[in-house]
Amino acid sequence: MDPFLFPPLTLLLDLATRAMIALTAALDPLVGSTAAAVAVVAVTLIVRLLLVPVGVSQARAEQTRARLAPRLRVLRERWRNDPERLQRETMQLYRDENVSPAAGCLPLLAQAPVVGLLYAVFLHPTVGGQANALLAHDLLGVPLGRSLVAALTSGTAEATILVVFGSLVAVIVFAVELTRRWLRPPVDPAAPAWTTTITGALPFSTAVVALFVPLAAALYLAVTTVWTLVQRVLLRRRYPLPRA
């Protein structure tokens, strides 16, 4: 069920879409036919800028988890046969350090409505009972409402579509790979090997998603991925992880 069928969310989606269309119209004299794509990039950057405090909170939480990880491993080893005692000792450790085990999670959840609304604008072909005018615009001749998979399955995948989507996917993969190399999280020796494999591969799923969603959403994903890389690199310098 589409949550944006709920009247209050329908209204929010309609307002957000109208705002995007108005921004596109304002940019048209400056950038011409790429106005809608530029509007998508601009709004994505504005939203990511507003969510910088969330990134700071996550960086602090990552630093805290890394700092406490050795002591948590000791507790797990000592009380592995007594789950209740392990739980008490773990919570006591967090209390002693004056931190919450959920640190970084609540801000992440708080950003979900904002990101979800923006993403919904790019995914809905109709808004308020009418065609989503934003998706009727194009980037280099590729409609913002067209997805690569839809083009392939319908036999309408022209060279331009392949180049545009291929470029965005390449940007996403490149940014994710740099993130993996530069910001590799500490590995918990006690964790199963498969968890490390999944953790390393999961970020690349963004590139797969970009193949299935409309071009506007794929553009949003590419910009977000690059922003996240730059932001995390800067915050890692501000909140470095303890050396092993």
C-alpha positions in Angstrom: 0.0 0.0 0.0 1.3 3.4 -0.9 1.5 5.6 2.3 1.1 8.7 0.1 -2.5 7.7 -0.5 -3.2 8.9 3.0 -4.7 12.4 2.7 -2.2 14.3 4.8 0.7 12.7 3.0 -1.0 13.2 -0.4 -1.1 16.9 0.4 2.6 16.9 1.4 3.6 15.1 -1.8 1.5 17.5 -3.9 3.2 20.6 -2.2 6.7 19.1 -2.6 6.0 18.3 -6.3 4.7 21.8 -6.9 7.8 23.3 -5.3 10.0 21.2 -7.5 8.1 22.3 -10.6 8.3 26.0 -9.5 12.1 25.7 -9.0 12.4 24.1 -12.4 10.5 27.0 -14.0 12.8 29.5 -12.1 15.9 27.7 -13.3 14.7 27.4 -16.9 16.0 30.8 -18.1 19.4 30.0 -16.6 20.0 26.4 -17.7 17.4 25.7 -20.3 16.3 22.1 -20.9 18.4 20.8 -18.0 16.4 22.9 -15.5 14.5 20.0 -14.0 17.6 17.9 -13.6 19.4 20.8 -12.0 16.5 21.3 -9.7 16.7 17.7 -8.6 20.4 18.1 -7.8 19.9 21.5 -6.1 17.1 20.2 -3.8 19.1 17.1 -3.0 22.0 19.2 -2.0 19.8 21.4 0.1 18.3 18.5 1.9 21.6 16.9 2.6 23.0 20.2 3.9 20.0 20.4 6.3 20.7 16.9 7.5 24.4 17.5 8.3 23.6 17.4 12.1 22.3 13.8 11.5 25.7 12.9 10.0 27.5 14.5 12.9 25.5 12.5 15.3 26.2 9.3 13.4 29.9 10.0 13.3 30.0 10.6 17.1 28.1 7.3 17.6 30.5 5.4 15.3 33.4 6.8 17.3 31.8 5.8 20.6 31.0 2.3 19.3 34.6 1.8 18.1 35.9 3.1 21.5 33.7 0.7 23.5 34.1 -2.3 21.2 37.1 -3.9 23.0 35.3 -3.7 26.3 32.1 -5.1 24.9 34.1 -8.0 23.4 35.5 -8.7 26.9 32.0 -8.7 28.3 30.7 -11.1 25.6 33.5 -13.5 26.2 33.1 -13.4 30.0 29.3 -13.7 30.1 28.6 -15.6 26.9 26.9 -18.4 28.9 24.8 -15.9 30.9 22.7 -13.7 28.6 20.9 -11.9 31.4 24.2 -11.0 33.1 25.7 -10.0 29.8 22.7 -7.6 29.1 23.1 -6.0 32.6 26.8 -5.6 32.3 26.5 -4.1 28.8 23.9 -1.6 29.9 26.0 -0.7 32.9 28.9 0.0 30.6 26.8 2.4 28.5 25.6 4.1 31.7 29.1 4.4 33.1 30.2 6.0 29.8 27.1 8.2 29.7 26.1 7.1 26.2 23.1 5.4 24.7 23.3 2.1 22.8 20.9 3.7 20.4 23.1 6.7 19.8 23.0 7.7 16.1 19.8 5.6 15.4 17.2 8.2 16.4 18.6 11.0 14.3 18.8 8.5 11.4 15.1 7.7 11.8 14.3 11.4 12.1 15.6 12.1 8.6 13.5 9.3 7.1 10.3 11.4 6.6 12.2 14.2 4.8 14.2 11.9 2.5 11.1 9.7 1.9 9.0 12.7 0.8 11.7 13.9 -1.6 12.2 10.4 -3.0 8.5 10.0 -3.4 8.4 13.1 -5.7 10.7 11.3 -8.0 8.9 8.0 -7.9 5.3 8.9 -8.4 4.2 9.2 -12.0 0.9 10.9 -10.9 0.4 13.4 -8.1 -3.0 14.7 -7.0 -4.7 12.8 -9.8 -2.6 14.4 -12.5 0.6 13.4 -14.3 3.8 14.4 -12.4 4.9 17.3 -14.6 8.4 17.1 -13.2 9.0 13.7 -14.6 8.0 14.9 -18.1 11.2 16.9 -18.3 14.4 15.2 -19.5 18.2 15.1 -19.1 20.0 14.9 -22.4 16.9 13.7 -24.0 16.1 11.0 -21.4 12.8 11.6 -19.6 13.2 11.9 -15.8 10.3 9.5 -15.4 12.0 6.7 -17.4 14.0 3.9 -15.8 16.7 1.9 -17.4 15.0 -1.5 -16.7 11.7 -0.2 -18.1 13.6 0.9 -21.3 15.3 -2.4 -21.6 12.2 -4.5 -21.1 10.2 -2.4 -23.6 12.9 -2.4 -26.2 13.3 1.3 -26.2 16.8 1.5 -24.6 18.6 3.9 -26.9 22.3 4.7 -26.6 21.6 8.0 -24.8 19.6 6.2 -22.1 22.4 3.7 -21.6 25.1 6.4 -21.4 23.1 8.5 -18.9 22.2 5.7 -16.6 25.6 4.1 -17.0 27.3 7.3 -16.0 25.1 7.6 -12.8 25.7 4.0 -11.9 29.4 4.4 -12.4 29.4 7.5 -10.1 27.6 5.5 -7.4 29.8 2.5 -7.6 33.0 4.7 -7.6 31.8 6.6 -4.5 30.8 3.5 -2.7 34.1 1.8 -3.5 36.0 4.9 -2.1 33.8 4.8 1.0 34.6 1.1 1.4 38.3 1.7 1.0 38.7 4.9 3.0 36.1 4.4 5.7 36.2 0.7 6.4 34.7 0.1 9.8 36.6 -1.9 12.4 36.0 -5.6 12.1 34.8 -7.4 15.1 36.8 -10.7 15.4 33.8 -12.3 17.2 31.4 -11.6 14.3 30.8 -14.3 11.7 32.7 -13.9 8.5 29.5 -13.7 6.5 28.4 -10.5 8.3 31.6 -8.7 7.0 30.8 -9.8 3.5 27.3 -8.6 3.6 28.3 -5.3 5.2 30.8 -4.7 2.5 28.4 -5.6 -0.4 25.2 -3.9 0.9 26.2 -0.3 -0.1 26.6 -1.4 -3.7 22.8 -2.2 -3.7 22.3 1.5 -4.3 23.7 1.1 -7.8 21.3 -1.8 -8.4 18.3 0.3 -7.3 19.4 3.1 -9.6 18.7 0.7 -12.6 15.1 0.2 -11.6 14.0 3.7 -10.5 13.1 6.7 -12.7 16.0 8.9 -13.8 15.1 11.6 -11.4 15.5 9.2 -8.5 18.7 7.7 -9.9 20.1 11.3 -10.1 19.1 11.8 -6.5 20.9 8.6 -5.5 24.1 9.5 -7.3 24.2 13.0 -5.7 23.4 11.6 -2.3 26.1 8.9 -2.5 28.8 11.4 -3.4 27.7 13.8 -0.7 27.7 11.1 1.9 31.3 10.1 0.9 32.6 13.6 1.2 30.7 14.3 4.4 31.9 11.1 6.1 35.5 11.7 5.1 35.4 15.2 6.7 33.6 13.9 9.8 36.0 11.0 10.2 38.8 13.6 10.4 36.8 15.5 13.1 35.8 12.3 14.9 38.6 9.8 14.2 38.2 6.2 15.3 40.6 4.9 17.9 43.6 3.0 16.5 43.4 -0.8 16.9 
